[in-house]
Amino acid sequence: AAGRPAPTCVLGLDLGTTSVKAALLMAAEEGQVVAESCSRETQAHTSSLEAGPQGMEQNVWRIIRALNECLAALPQQQLQRVSHIGISGQMHGIVFWKRDKGCKWTDCSTGPTFEPEEVSHLITWQDGRCSPTFLSSLPLPQSHISLATGFGCATVYWYLKKSPDFLKSYDAAGTIHDYVVAMLCDLKKPLMSVQNAASWGYFNSRNRSWNTDILKKSGFPVHLLPEVGDPGSIAGRTVCAWHGIPRGTKVGIALGDFQCSVYSCLTERTDAVLNISTSAQLTISMPLGFQPPETPDPSSAVTYFPYFNGDYLAVAASLNGGNVLATFVGMVTRWTEELGLQVEESAIYTKIIKAALAQNDSKLSVHPTIFGERHIPEQLASVTNIAVSDLSLGHVTRAVCRGIVENLCSMLPVQRLMETGVRRILGSGSALARNEVLRQEVERILPFPVVYGKDVDAAVGAAMVM
């Protein structure tokens, strides 16, 4: 109607392992709807000088460049109406920075923006530098989550023991999305949600505090630990107009990408969420009032993640999802090159899926844990039941897809889903969306109706929380 003020928008951002996503949500009669969205690949992977091939690091400058490209691609008139910003990202990982020199603000074609300044690489959740032997040498955390390589606190310990001078260059640390929130709001001390803190290790979710005494005794630089707040709370306000988003816009405390993905689609406690993207998760809601055990069970495949409003999710979080298929495609590509042929990886992916769709079944059994699992890091992948009749690309691809789903179901069995009262599965994630064979295997293995989510992603969830 003429003269009525334009509706406000909520901006959701997700800083993922391979891409940055942005979603603008607007209120509509049927609830919040995605008005605009955008995604940019970060291409941020870089080599780790200290950790060598076990290290998994990303260039923060490239991640922020992808973030800026995403925002520049969204309509300016809608960005000017943003009232809140919700940000999620990959948990467990850690980035270090100098508090007074974390970034510098510059002008670009769409208004002020920031660029990283004195900032380390992001050591991601996939980082493998902390061997089981190294982890066993660390003090036992007072936490319900077992410590694993790639966890922020484990990585700090690694630097403390292997490269202590590195830590002297920085006085702040957080996840990559904590860093973005700190820069947008000019936070003097980083602020972290309970969701991210639990994912770093050495955090007690029951009393919502770091294991400061345990950490101090072993010489851990506790000044690097962020303050911790509630998921869904406001961390601060933007200190500059950012790509046209008004100065003073409220910014939420950074959230776990996993929790936001679940939040974007979970409406009933009787739903289970199956997400297969780079990694894979099968998730159910725990009953109201549930509290996790005092100490972790290192051999348990199920982890209890803090959610919202004091609730918990039971999660089978597998390190093996779409990354297994990506590795398989990479292997086929290299074999092809070694034979003197050139085929694009994207073309190979399309062809192997088509070949697998032509094979309804495969006797091959693929246990696809090439990246190990947190509860059994030493277990690698295996292929059994190899018959001459099942050696085609189609047979092998179908067996790999089935193996990914079976591995998840071995971690959180169908029987437990039934006992919890699960009535349907909500399927999400880029690997599931792109791969019909994977969807067929999900429907074959899980005895529940499966609903595939549209716009089910962490950026949307981060906006919805706001």
Secondary structure in CASP SS format (residue, H / E / C, confidence):
PFRMAT SS
TARGET T0000
AUTHOR 0000-0000-0000
METHOD secondary structure of the structure
MODEL  1
A C 1.00
A C 1.00
G C 1.00
R C 1.00
P C 1.00
A C 1.00
P C 1.00
T C 1.00
C E 1.00
V E 1.00
L E 1.00
G E 1.00
L E 1.00
D E 1.00
L E 1.00
G C 1.00
T C 1.00
T C 1.00
S E 1.00
V E 1.00
K E 1.00
A E 1.00
A E 1.00
L E 1.00
L E 1.00
M E 1.00
A E 1.00
A E 1.00
E C 1.00
E C 1.00
G E 1.00
Q E 1.00
V E 1.00
V E 1.00
A E 1.00
E E 1.00
S E 1.00
C E 1.00
S E 1.00
R E 1.00
E E 1.00
T C 1.00
Q C 1.00
A C 1.00
H E 1.00
T E 1.00
S C 1.00
S C 1.00
L C 1.00
E C 1.00
A C 1.00
G H 1.00
P H 1.00
Q H 1.00
G C 1.00
M C 1.00
E E 1.00
Q E 1.00
N C 1.00
V H 1.00
W H 1.00
R H 1.00
I H 1.00
I H 1.00
R H 1.00
A H 1.00
L H 1.00
N H 1.00
E H 1.00
C H 1.00
L H 1.00
A H 1.00
A H 1.00
L C 1.00
P C 1.00
Q H 1.00
Q H 1.00
Q H 1.00
L H 1.00
Q C 1.00
R C 1.00
V E 1.00
S E 1.00
H E 1.00
I E 1.00
G E 1.00
I E 1.00
S E 1.00
G E 1.00
Q C 1.00
M C 1.00
H C 1.00
G C 1.00
I E 1.00
V E 1.00
F E 1.00
W E 1.00
K C 1.00
R H 1.00
D H 1.00
K H 1.00
G C 1.00
C E 1.00
K E 1.00
W E 1.00
T E 1.00
D E 1.00
C E 1.00
S C 1.00
T C 1.00
G E 1.00
P E 1.00
T E 1.00
F E 1.00
E E 1.00
P E 1.00
E C 1.00
E C 1.00
V E 1.00
S C 1.00
H C 1.00
L E 1.00
I E 1.00
T C 1.00
W C 1.00
Q C 1.00
D C 1.00
G C 1.00
R C 1.00
C C 1.00
S C 1.00
P H 1.00
T H 1.00
F H 1.00
L H 1.00
S H 1.00
S C 1.00
L C 1.00
P C 1.00
L C 1.00
P C 1.00
Q C 1.00
S C 1.00
H C 1.00
I C 1.00
S C 1.00
L C 1.00
A C 1.00
T C 1.00
G C 1.00
F C 1.00
G H 1.00
C H 1.00
A H 1.00
T H 1.00
V H 1.00
Y H 1.00
W H 1.00
Y H 1.00
L H 1.00
K H 1.00
K H 1.00
S C 1.00
P H 1.00
D H 1.00
F H 1.00
L H 1.00
K H 1.00
S C 1.00
Y C 1.00
D C 1.00
A E 1.00
A E 1.00
G E 1.00
T C 1.00
I H 1.00
H H 1.00
D H 1.00
Y H 1.00
V H 1.00
V H 1.00
A H 1.00
M H 1.00
L H 1.00
C H 1.00
D C 1.00
L C 1.00
K C 1.00
K C 1.00
P C 1.00
L E 1.00
M E 1.00
S E 1.00
V H 1.00
Q H 1.00
N H 1.00
A H 1.00
A H 1.00
S C 1.00
W C 1.00
G C 1.00
Y C 1.00
F E 1.00
N E 1.00
S C 1.00
R C 1.00
N C 1.00
R C 1.00
S E 1.00
W E 1.00
N C 1.00
T H 1.00
D H 1.00
I H 1.00
L H 1.00
K H 1.00
K H 1.00
S C 1.00
G C 1.00
F C 1.00
P C 1.00
V H 1.00
H H 1.00
L H 1.00
L C 1.00
P C 1.00
E E 1.00
V E 1.00
G E 1.00
D C 1.00
P C 1.00
G C 1.00
S C 1.00
I E 1.00
A E 1.00
G E 1.00
R E 1.00
T C 1.00
V C 1.00
C C 1.00
A C 1.00
W E 1.00
H C 1.00
G C 1.00
I E 1.00
P C 1.00
R C 1.00
G C 1.00
T C 1.00
K E 1.00
V E 1.00
G E 1.00
I C 1.00
A C 1.00
L E 1.00
G E 1.00
D H 1.00
F H 1.00
Q H 1.00
C H 1.00
S H 1.00
V H 1.00
Y H 1.00
S C 1.00
C C 1.00
L C 1.00
T C 1.00
E C 1.00
R C 1.00
T C 1.00
D E 1.00
A E 1.00
V E 1.00
L E 1.00
N E 1.00
I E 1.00
S C 1.00
T C 1.00
S C 1.00
A E 1.00
Q E 1.00
L E 1.00
T E 1.00
I E 1.00
S E 1.00
M C 1.00
P C 1.00
L C 1.00
G C 1.00
F C 1.00
Q C 1.00
P C 1.00
P C 1.00
E C 1.00
T C 1.00
P C 1.00
D C 1.00
P C 1.00
S C 1.00
S C 1.00
A C 1.00
V E 1.00
T E 1.00
Y E 1.00
F E 1.00
P E 1.00
Y C 1.00
F C 1.00
N C 1.00
G C 1.00
D C 1.00
Y E 1.00
L E 1.00
A E 1.00
V E 1.00
A E 1.00
A E 1.00
S E 1.00
L C 1.00
N C 1.00
G C 1.00
G H 1.00
N H 1.00
V H 1.00
L H 1.00
A H 1.00
T H 1.00
F H 1.00
V H 1.00
G H 1.00
M H 1.00
V H 1.00
T H 1.00
R H 1.00
W H 1.00
T H 1.00
E H 1.00
E H 1.00
L C 1.00
G C 1.00
L C 1.00
Q C 1.00
V C 1.00
E C 1.00
E H 1.00
S H 1.00
A H 1.00
I H 1.00
Y H 1.00
T H 1.00
K H 1.00
I H 1.00
I H 1.00
K H 1.00
A H 1.00
A H 1.00
L H 1.00
A C 1.00
Q C 1.00
N C 1.00
D C 1.00
S C 1.00
K C 1.00
L C 1.00
S E 1.00
V E 1.00
H E 1.00
P C 1.00
T C 1.00
I C 1.00
F C 1.00
G C 1.00
E E 1.00
R C 1.00
H C 1.00
I E 1.00
P C 1.00
E C 1.00
Q C 1.00
L C 1.00
A C 1.00
S E 1.00
V E 1.00
T E 1.00
N C 1.00
I C 1.00
A C 1.00
V H 1.00
S H 1.00
D H 1.00
L C 1.00
S C 1.00
L H 1.00
G H 1.00
H H 1.00
V H 1.00
T H 1.00
R H 1.00
A H 1.00
V H 1.00
C H 1.00
R H 1.00
G H 1.00
I H 1.00
V H 1.00
E H 1.00
N H 1.00
L H 1.00
C H 1.00
S H 1.00
M H 1.00
L C 1.00
P C 1.00
V H 1.00
Q H 1.00
R H 1.00
L H 1.00
M H 1.00
E H 1.00
T H 1.00
G C 1.00
V C 1.00
R C 1.00
R E 1.00
I E 1.00
L E 1.00
G E 1.00
S E 1.00
G C 1.00
S H 1.00
A H 1.00
L H 1.00
A H 1.00
R H 1.00
N C 1.00
E H 1.00
V H 1.00
L H 1.00
R H 1.00
Q H 1.00
E H 1.00
V H 1.00
E H 1.00
R H 1.00
I H 1.00
L C 1.00
P C 1.00
F C 1.00
P C 1.00
V E 1.00
V E 1.00
Y E 1.00
G C 1.00
K C 1.00
D C 1.00
V C 1.00
D C 1.00
A H 1.00
A H 1.00
V H 1.00
G H 1.00
A H 1.00
A H 1.00
M H 1.00
V H 1.00
M C 1.00
END
